[in-house]
């Protein structure tokens, strides 16, 4: 057995996904994910990517967590890593499974195949809905009647002609829990996501400084956010993943902020070897951790933040300033600023201090 939990079949059409993507980009909701705009034409439909495709095999693998991801927000001294990134990189796991299936299809039916796991300009969630794996909820993520919010998706494009399944029907009804729970109000309307306000985007995709308006709302989320997924009522049918290779690493389930804020580049690479977090890079990751440190209300972490004021990364230095401004009294923070003044240099004109200061 290859270990897929859901499978469906679709033709090469893509419904309204192409037009929806065009509107998404025109609204600027993609932020600095320039690759979305650059590959927009190829994303419009599967045949724009591969003209020979006749059918698509869409698969899902259950990565359901053993506990409610929202529970960790009650422990601000610990960092919250998105469920999907707590274990081995799912790209590697799904690619191996898909490669085996694609090989069997190609050899048995003498057809051409191409496989994808979030690695090409494909509208995965609309395809999964077209193939009957579920539907895109108001939070724009796929929802499954059998697995709730927790399916990794993959696709096999083939020249083989296969009968298509019925598309998944929208079963969100009047529910808006996913919209209301968002800490940064990232949904301008149901079924629309402004990624530039999304905590997952800000902590993973965004390469620069995180704006002041979002820092407190990020809380202790140091990599991604599961809030809109976790509150979905369809999770009553969710199941804990049975796949051992997708089980979370212990050190990523309830990590202490004080451990992660100390990571240098070499330590970061060791800790996150084989994890999707590694692609983020140490500087952006510690940037995120320092925001969580500032939200921890734990003054004992002030020394950790102060130690990062001399960091080589401007991203880290700026968020160290902000973290200290949240943890220290006004007088103590002023004393720290004075200690870091060099000669006649005015700290008010040092960029990282100005970016980090609350206003």
Rosetta blueprint (number, residue, H / E / L):
1 X L
2 X L
3 X L
4 X L
5 X L
6 X E
7 X E
8 X E
9 X E
10 X E
11 X L
12 X L
13 X L
14 X L
15 X L
16 X L
17 X H
18 X H
19 X H
20 X H
21 X H
22 X H
23 X H
24 X H
25 X H
26 X H
27 X L
28 X L
29 X L
30 X L
31 X L
32 X L
33 X L
34 X H
35 X H
36 X H
37 X H
38 X H
39 X L
40 X H
41 X H
42 X H
43 X H
44 X L
45 X L
46 X H
47 X H
48 X H
49 X H
50 X L
51 X L
52 X L
53 X L
54 X L
55 X E
56 X E
57 X E
58 X E
59 X E
60 X E
61 X E
62 X E
63 X L
64 X L
65 X L
66 X L
67 X L
68 X L
69 X H
70 X H
71 X H
72 X H
73 X H
74 X H
75 X L
76 X L
77 X L
78 X E
79 X E
80 X E
81 X E
82 X L
83 X H
84 X H
85 X H
86 X L
87 X L
88 X L
89 X L
90 X H
91 X H
92 X H
93 X H
94 X H
95 X H
96 X H
97 X H
98 X H
99 X H
100 X H
101 X H
102 X H
103 X H
104 X H
105 X H
106 X H
107 X H
108 X H
109 X H
110 X L
111 X L
112 X L
113 X E
114 X E
115 X E
116 X E
117 X L
118 X L
119 X L
120 X L
121 X L
122 X L
123 X L
124 X H
125 X H
126 X H
127 X H
128 X H
129 X H
130 X H
131 X L
132 X L
133 X L
134 X L
135 X E
136 X E
137 X L
138 X L
139 X L
140 X L
141 X L
142 X E
143 X E
144 X E
145 X L
146 X L
147 X L
148 X E
149 X L
150 X L
151 X E
152 X E
153 X E
154 X E
155 X E
156 X E
157 X E
158 X E
159 X L
160 X L
161 X L
162 X L
163 X L
164 X L
165 X L
166 X L
167 X L
168 X L
169 X L
170 X L
171 X L
172 X L
173 X L
174 X L
175 X L
176 X L
177 X H
178 X H
179 X H
180 X H
181 X H
182 X L
183 X L
184 X L
185 X L
186 X L
187 X L
188 X L
189 X E
190 X L
191 X L
192 X E
193 X L
194 X L
195 X H
196 X H
197 X H
198 X L
199 X H
200 X H
201 X H
202 X H
203 X H
204 X H
205 X H
206 X L
207 X L
208 X L
209 X L
210 X L
211 X L
212 X H
213 X H
214 X H
215 X H
216 X H
217 X H
218 X H
219 X L
220 X L
221 X E
222 X E
223 X E
224 X L
225 X L
226 X L
227 X H
228 X H
229 X H
230 X H
231 X L
232 X L
233 X H
234 X H
235 X H
236 X H
237 X H
238 X L
239 X L
240 X L
241 X L
242 X L
243 X L
244 X H
245 X H
246 X H
247 X L
248 X L
249 X L
250 X H
251 X H
252 X H
253 X L
254 X L
255 X E
256 X E
257 X H
258 X H
259 X H
260 X H
261 X L
262 X L
263 X L
264 X L
265 X H
266 X H
267 X H
268 X H
269 X H
270 X H
271 X H
272 X L
273 X L
274 X L
275 X L
276 X H
277 X H
278 X H
279 X H
280 X H
281 X L
282 X H
283 X H
284 X H
285 X H
286 X H
287 X H
288 X H
289 X H
290 X H
291 X H
292 X H
293 X H
294 X H
295 X H
296 X L
297 X L
298 X L
299 X H
300 X H
301 X H
302 X H
303 X H
304 X H
305 X H
306 X H
307 X H
308 X H
309 X H
310 X H
311 X L
312 X L
313 X L
314 X H
315 X H
316 X H
317 X H
318 X H
319 X H
320 X H
321 X H
322 X H
323 X H
324 X H
325 X H
326 X H
327 X H
328 X L
329 X L
330 X H
331 X H
332 X H
333 X H
334 X H
335 X H
336 X H
337 X H
338 X H
339 X H
340 X L
341 X L
342 X L
343 X L
344 X L
345 X L
346 X L
347 X H
348 X H
349 X H
350 X L
351 X H
352 X H
353 X H
354 X H
355 X H
356 X H
357 X L
358 X L
359 X L
